[in-house]
Structure formats: structure tokens, C-alpha cells
């Protein structure tokens, strides 16, 4: 915290690869310290925001069984990682017997999206409609539940895996999908127009979740629309929509109070993200870049770097890379002041590290100045 000019509402801890237990243990230790010493109350992870509601219910009130929560409350198979299970277990134990105002909260900040497909908008759209039906004059609703069900059709048309590579297999630009986009917009507009009544009559959690349902429904329908696109900008659009959904969720999380955010460095960095799709470079603004521009000092980003992941073929880093310079130091873990590191480097520009394993993303030396700090871990051991 001494590296930062103010206590951020969102402290983002990036990671260069997913699933390494040493990084999850380090993250858990950091969150415990932030809770106990800095008053942080929310943990947010790069996982499905809708599924994360199950985890939040469990840690706040004990609803459900831990095994089922870990299986159904995380996307991307994050629930299988021991570090995530331990975090959820600790959060539940911490909350036990505490008043609601002091309880820890859990949130997923990713959309309901996987690498191969996107979820049906049914869950988010129908949940938003049900909330408005319960609290708003029926004459104000733009449609009934039966109309939504008819337009949504079968869920498997939305989750068709082939649509990621073949736009013609996507349902995102059918007449029904286009009508759903208009209805989702109308439902969200009604939610906003009825804000005073809804805040006064429904619970704060129900109100927050209604906003989440609306953001998610609109984001998913937008994502599906661009899945059906055939223009050269299709993939950049999809990646940009996903990170925009993440950014909207992070802004909402920040309104609760200070939160630790954990996700890939590429989503949380302040710089544009990039990747190659075939022979084409693709660039888009990361969620961290969007939120940082909006929150200013309310957002801070610590990039995590690893020296070795030998069980994945990532061996000792070259000495002229940032990771190589840090690896030569005697201790196993460091928090690095990037301003001081840049000053020590002077005009010397570290070489970019090249990973032999696609699952590890080394630090980009060009991004050094835009990080508030680097968390360096020397070695990641194979997990038993």
C-alpha cells in the first residue's frame, strides 16, 4: 500500500498464468491482510458474474454446500483449484456470526463467456424481467415473460461452439435476437427510470443484482450479435465487448467499497491488450485500462511475474529480461516499486521474455511504467 498515493477502491492483482497454486496462496494471504488491516470487504475474480452469485450467497449466509458451490459457482473450471476453495472456505468462516455490514462479499467480474462460446442470455434477461414484474406496474413492462421465452428459443442455439469460428452458426443477428436487444434496452431503461421506487421498496442486494442482470443481458446480446459478424474487425469487437463487460462489473463492485480484484494481467493492465489470431494482430482496450481511465487513483494495478514454471517448460529467465533481473535476487518473493526499478534501469531497456508455453504471459517491458508495482515469485512448483 506504501507504493500507492491513495487507498484504491479496486486493487487489481494480475497473474501471468492461471491455476498455479503458489500464486493463489499468495493472493489469499494478501486478501486476508487487506481485510484485517485495510478494511477491504470484497474479493472479485475473473469468473462468470452470474455463477458468482452462488458463491456470494454461500460466503455471506452459508447457503448451499461447499462442494456444490465450488462446482457451480465458478466458470473456466476455477472451482477445481485448491487455492480458490480455501479462499471461499476462509471467507465463510470469517463471516460466521458477523453482522451484515461487516461481512465479506464475493463477486465474479467476467461475463458468462467461455473461450469457445457464450451463454444464452435467458438467465439474465428473465431474471431482470422477473424483478421488474415484482415491483413495477405491469402496464410499464415492454413485454411479458411468454414473449421473452418465445424470442429466446432453445438455449443450444446460443451456446453453439462452432459459432466462435463460423459466424454463420451464430444466432446473434436473427430477427428474434435483434428484437431481444431492443427489449433488453427497454427493460434496463425502465429499471433506471424507476430507480427511486425500486431502491425504496426492494432490498439493496436485489437492486444490485437487477443491475447485474441488466448489464449481463445487454452485454451477452451484444456479444452474440458480433459473433454473427463477418467483418475483419469481428474478433477485436468480441474481445472488446468482453472486457467492457468486465469493466462495467468492476465499476459496480467498486461502489460497494474497497475490493481486491484477481485476474489475468492482460485483462487488468492499463495498456491495450493484444494477441494474434492466425496472421492478424488483434488489439483492444483491457478492462483495467477502461476502469483506470474512469476511476483514476481509485484503481491500482500490480502485475505478477514468475521466474520459472519448470513443469510447463518455463525455465530460468534470460538475465537481460525483467524476470531475469528479479530472479537473480536472493529472496523468493518481492513486491517491486516499478518507479524505482525504471530509475535504476535508466536508458537500458530490458529484453522481452519469450515463453515456450502458451499458458504463461511474460511481462512486457514497455508496460513497466504503467504498473503500480510488480509482485515477483521466483518459482512455481508442480502441484501434487
N, C-alpha and C positions, 0 to 999 in steps of 0.2 A: 504493500500500500504506500510505502515511502517513495516509490517511483512516480506516483501519480499526484497531480496538482489538486485533486479533489476526490472524495469518495464517489466512485461511479455508481449510477443506478444499475448498469449492466457491466459486470466484469467478465469478459469473454476469455476463456481458456481454450485455445485451439489445440488440436492434436494433428500430427502429420500422418497418422495411420490409425485405423480403428481396431479396438479389441485387445491391445497389448495391456496385460494386467498391471504392469508397473505404472503405466500412465493412469489407469483407473484408480489405483490405490493412492497415487499422488493427488489426483483430483479430489478423491473422497477426503483425504487429510486436509486439503485446502478448504473444502466446503465446511468441514467441522470447525476449523479455525475462524472462518468468516462468520459462521453462525454464533460462535461463542464469544468472539472478540469484537466483531464489527457490526453485529445486528442484522446480518443477511438472513432472509427468510424464505427465499425461493431458489430452487435448483431447476434449470432448464437444459434439456438435452436435444440433440439433433435426432428427433424421433417424431413419429406421427402425432400431431397435436390432438386428434380425436381419441386415439388409443390412450394417450397420456392421461386423459380424464379418469380412467380406471385406476391408474397409479395414484393420482391425486386423492381420489376417494379413499384409497387404502391408507395412505400415509396420514391423512387428516382425521379419518374417523374409524379406521380399521375395517372398512367394508371389503369383503372378499377374502380370499385365501392367497397367501404369498405366491405359491406355485402358479396359480391361475393368473394372478396379476402380472407376474414376470412373463408368462407365455402370451397373454392377450393385451398387455399394456404397452408393448414396445414394437416398433417396426424394425426392419432391417436385421432382425434376429438379435437385437441388442440385449433382449431379456435373458439370453443364454450366458452372458458374461458374468462371471462371479463378482467382479467389481460393481456392476450395476445392481445385482441382487443385494450385496452388502450395503450399498448406499440406501436402497429402499427400506431394508430392514432397520437400519440405523435411524432413518427419518421417522419411521413408525414408532420406534422405541422412544425417540426424543419427544414426540408429540403426545404420547400416552399420558393422560391426566392434566395436560396443559390447557388453558383457556384458548378459545379460537383465535384471539388476537396474537397469541404467541406461537401458534403452530407453524411448522414448516410446510411449504407448498411445493408441488412437483408440476412441471409442465413439459410437454413436447413442443418444440417450436418449428418442426418441419411440417410440410403439408402431408396429406395421406398419399404419398408418392413413393414408388419404388423405381429402381433403375429400369425395369422392363415395362412398367405400366403405371397407370394412375387409378385411384379408387373411383368407384361410382360416386357421383355427388348425392346419392339418395340419402345417406345418413345425415349429412349436414343440412341439406335442404329441407327434409321432412322434420328434423328437429327444430329448425328455425320456424317453420310453419306452425308446428305444434305449440311452441312457446307463444307466438303471436295469437293463435287461436284461443289460448287460455286467458289472455289478458287484454285483448283489443276487440273492439266492436266488430262483429263478423262482416258488417257492410263495408268495412275498410280493407278487407283482405282482397288481394288481386285474383285469387283462385281458391278452389277448395282442395282438400287432400287427394280426392279422386283424380282431379286433373293432373296434379303433380305425378301421381303414380302412373297414369297413362302415358305422360310425356317421358318419364324416366325409362319405362320399358324394362327389359331384362338387364340385370346388372352385368352379365357377362359380355354384353356389347361394349360396355365402358372399360372393362378390365382386359380386353383382348391384347395379349402380349405382342402379337405381330404388328400392332399399330405403331409401336415405337419406331420400327424401321420402315413400315409401309403405311403412309398416310391414308391410303385408300381403305384401310381396315379400321380406321377410327370413326367413331360415332359423333365426333365433336362438332361437325358442321351440318348435321342433318336438320331439317326444318324443326323437329322436336327439340333438338339441342339449342337451336337459336331462340326458340320460344322460352325455354327454360332459363336462358341467360337474362332475358327481359324480366321474367317473373322473379328471379333471384334478386335482380336490381330493385324491383318494386318492393319486395319483401324487406330488403335492407333499408330502403328509403322509408318504409313505414315504421320500422324499428327505430330509426333515428328521429322521425317526426313525433313519435310517441314517447320519447325519452323521459320527460318529467313524470308521466303516469307510470311507466314501467319501472323506473327506479324506486318510485314511492310504494308500489304495490307488490312487486316480486322481490325475491331475495337478491343480495349482491352477487352471490355465486351464479344464480340463474341468469341474471342480467349479463354478467361477464361471459357466460357460456353461450348465450344467444348471440352476442357479438362475434364470438369464435365461430359459431355455426355459420353466420352470415359471411364472414371473411373466407371461410373454408369453401363454402358452396360457390361463391363467386370466383375464387381462385381456381378451383377444380374445373369449373365450366370454361374458364379462360384457358386453362392448360389443355383441356381436351380439344378446344377449338383450334389451338395451334398444333396439336398432334395431327390434325387433318390437313394442315397447310402443306403446300408443295413448293414454297419459295425457298431460295437459298438461305434465307435468314431463319428458317424453321427451328433449327436446334438452338441457336442463340436466343430465340424467343422463349423456347421451353425452359432453358436454364435460367433465363432472366425472370420468368414468371415464378419458378420455384423459389429463387432467392428473394423475390419480392414478397411472396407469401411468408417466408421465414421472417423477413424484416417486419412485416405487419404484426406477426405474433410476438416478436421481441419487443416492439413498442408497447404492446398491451401488457406484457409481463413487467416491463419497467414501471408501469403505473402502479403496480402493487407495492413497490419498494425495491430495495437493492436485491439483485439476483446474480448468482453465478451461472454463466452460460457455457456449455461444453459442446463442442462440435469440431468438425474438420477445420484446420487452418484456412482452407480455401473458401469456406463459407463465412468465416468470421473476420478475415483480414480486411483492412481498409482499402486495399487495392482492387483493381479489376481482377476477376478470376479468368483463367484461360485453360484451354485444352485443345487437343487436335482430334478431329473426327474424320477419319480417313486421311486425306491430304489437305484438309481445310482447317485452319486455325479458327477457333471459336472463342469469343470474349463476351463477358457480361459482368455487370456490377454485382459484387457479392452482397449478402445480407449485412455483413459487418460494415461495408462501405456505405450502404444506404442508411443504416441506423446511426453510424458515426456522424454522417452529414447532418442528421436530424437532431441528435442529442448532444453533439459537441462533447464537452467534458463529462457528460453523463454516460459515455461509452468508453471503455478501455479494453485493449486487446493485448493479451500475452500469447505469443506463438510458442508452441512446444516443439523442441527438436530432439532427435535421438541420435546417439553416436552409432550404435550397432543394433541390428536385429539379425543375429547370425543364423537363426533357424529359418530366415527368409532370404538368406544370401546377401544381406546388407552388412558388410564387414567394416573394418576400421576406416573412417573417412579420410580422404586425402588432406594433408596438413595445410593446404592453401585454401580450404573451404572454411566457412564459419563453423560448421560442425567439427572440422579437424582442429581448428584453433581451440575450441572449447574442450575437445576430447583430450588434448594434451595437458589440461589442468588436472590436479591431483584428486579432487573430490568427485563423487558420483553424481551429484546434483547441484545445479546452480540456478539462481534467478539472476539474469543478466540485465544490467542497465544498458539499453541499446544506445542511448546518447553517449555514454562514456565509451562504449565499445567503438562507436563510429569515430569518436575523437582519437582513440588510441590507434585506430587503423589509418587515420589521416587520408592521404591520397591513395593508399593501397586498396585495391578493390579485390575482395575475396572471389575466388572462382566458384561458379555454381556447381553444387554437387549433383552427380547423376546417379540415380538409384537403379540397381539392376532388377529391382522388384517393383512392379506397377503399383503395389499397395502402399508404398511409402513415398511421401512427397517431401523432398528436402527443402530447407529454407531457400528463398530467393534473395540473394544479396541485395538486389535492387529495392527490396521492400523493407530493408533494415530500419530506415528512419521512420517508417510509418507504424512500427510496432512500439507499444509502450514498454515492452520487455520481452525477454526470451526465457522460457523455462527449459533448461537443458538436462537431459537424463542420459547418462553415459552408455548404459547397456540395457537391452530388453532381453530377458532370459526366456527360453522356451517354457511354456506353461505345461504342467503335468496334467 
